[in-house]
């Protein structure tokens, strides 16, 4: 696993320590991996929303049922996975 060193201010480190204690992280690396996973999930969600909006703007005449949205979300996730490095 690659190792990365970052520099942060004392004030930021105090915040990190408080978050670690509050959320139960055992070390700084755990906390930062948590933050990165959340950022990845948020970006994936934004991509899905973009794909959904693009589809809606295309004016396809589909009935917007639960099944339609479920299938569309599955398709969007597959497209995103295919384009991830």
C-alpha positions as a Markdown table, in Angstrom:
| # | Residue | x | y | z |
|---|---|---|---|---|
| 1 | Unk | 0.0 | 0.0 | 0.0 |
| 2 | Unk | 1.4 | 3.4 | -1.0 |
| 3 | Unk | 2.3 | 5.8 | 1.8 |
| 4 | Unk | 1.5 | 9.5 | 1.5 |
| 5 | Unk | 2.6 | 12.3 | 3.9 |
| 6 | Unk | 0.5 | 15.4 | 4.2 |
| 7 | Unk | 1.2 | 18.6 | 6.2 |
| 8 | Unk | -1.7 | 20.2 | 8.1 |
| 9 | Unk | -1.9 | 23.0 | 10.6 |
| 10 | Unk | -2.1 | 22.4 | 14.3 |
| 11 | Unk | -5.7 | 23.6 | 14.2 |
| 12 | Unk | -6.6 | 21.0 | 11.6 |
| 13 | Unk | -4.8 | 18.3 | 13.4 |
| 14 | Unk | -6.8 | 19.1 | 16.6 |
| 15 | Unk | -10.0 | 18.8 | 14.5 |
| 16 | Unk | -8.8 | 15.5 | 13.1 |
| 17 | Unk | -8.1 | 14.2 | 16.6 |
| 18 | Unk | -11.6 | 15.3 | 17.8 |
| 19 | Unk | -13.2 | 13.6 | 14.8 |
| 20 | Unk | -11.2 | 10.4 | 15.4 |
| 21 | Unk | -12.4 | 10.3 | 19.1 |
| 22 | Unk | -16.0 | 11.2 | 18.2 |
| 23 | Unk | -16.3 | 8.7 | 15.4 |
| 24 | Unk | -14.2 | 5.9 | 16.8 |
| 25 | Unk | -11.3 | 5.9 | 14.4 |
| 26 | Unk | -8.1 | 4.1 | 15.7 |
| 27 | Unk | -5.7 | 6.3 | 13.7 |
| 28 | Unk | -5.3 | 9.2 | 11.3 |
| 29 | Unk | -5.1 | 6.9 | 8.3 |
| 30 | Unk | -8.5 | 5.3 | 9.0 |
| 31 | Unk | -10.0 | 8.8 | 9.3 |
| 32 | Unk | -8.6 | 10.0 | 6.0 |
| 33 | Unk | -9.5 | 6.8 | 4.2 |
| 34 | Unk | -13.1 | 7.3 | 5.5 |
| 35 | Unk | -13.0 | 10.9 | 4.1 |
| 36 | Unk | -11.7 | 9.7 | 0.7 |
| 37 | Unk | -14.4 | 6.9 | 0.4 |
| 38 | Unk | -17.1 | 9.5 | 1.2 |
| 39 | Unk | -15.7 | 11.8 | -1.5 |
| 40 | Unk | -15.6 | 8.9 | -4.0 |
| 41 | Unk | -19.2 | 8.0 | -3.2 |
| 42 | Unk | -20.3 | 11.6 | -3.5 |
| 43 | Unk | -18.6 | 11.9 | -6.9 |
| 44 | Unk | -20.3 | 8.7 | -8.1 |
| 45 | Unk | -23.7 | 10.0 | -6.9 |
| 46 | Unk | -23.1 | 13.2 | -8.8 |
| 47 | Unk | -22.3 | 11.3 | -12.0 |
| 48 | Unk | -25.4 | 9.2 | -11.6 |
| 49 | Unk | -27.5 | 12.3 | -11.2 |
| 50 | Unk | -25.9 | 13.8 | -14.3 |
| 51 | Unk | -26.7 | 10.7 | -16.3 |
| 52 | Unk | -30.3 | 10.8 | -15.1 |
| 53 | Unk | -30.7 | 14.5 | -15.9 |
| 54 | Unk | -29.2 | 13.9 | -19.4 |
| 55 | Unk | -31.7 | 11.1 | -20.0 |
| 56 | Unk | -34.6 | 13.3 | -18.9 |
| 57 | Unk | -33.4 | 16.1 | -21.1 |
| 58 | Unk | -33.3 | 13.8 | -24.0 |
| 59 | Unk | -37.1 | 13.7 | -23.9 |
| 60 | Unk | -37.5 | 10.0 | -24.0 |
| 61 | Unk | -41.2 | 9.2 | -23.6 |
| 62 | Unk | -41.0 | 6.6 | -20.7 |
| 63 | Unk | -43.4 | 6.1 | -17.8 |
| 64 | Unk | -41.5 | 7.1 | -14.7 |
| 65 | Unk | -42.2 | 4.1 | -12.6 |
| 66 | Unk | -40.2 | 2.7 | -9.7 |
| 67 | Unk | -38.9 | 0.0 | -12.1 |
| 68 | Unk | -37.8 | 2.6 | -14.6 |
| 69 | Unk | -35.7 | 4.5 | -12.0 |
| 70 | Unk | -34.3 | 1.3 | -10.6 |
| 71 | Unk | -33.2 | 0.1 | -14.0 |
| 72 | Unk | -31.9 | 3.5 | -15.0 |
| 73 | Unk | -29.8 | 3.6 | -11.8 |
| 74 | Unk | -28.4 | 0.1 | -12.4 |
| 75 | Unk | -27.4 | 1.1 | -15.9 |
| 76 | Unk | -25.8 | 4.3 | -14.8 |
| 77 | Unk | -23.8 | 2.5 | -12.1 |
| 78 | Unk | -22.6 | 0.0 | -14.8 |
| 79 | Unk | -21.5 | 2.8 | -17.1 |
| 80 | Unk | -19.6 | 4.6 | -14.2 |
| 81 | Unk | -17.8 | 1.3 | -13.2 |
| 82 | Unk | -16.8 | 0.8 | -16.9 |
| 83 | Unk | -15.2 | 4.2 | -17.1 |
| 84 | Unk | -13.4 | 4.2 | -13.7 |
| 85 | Unk | -9.7 | 3.7 | -13.9 |
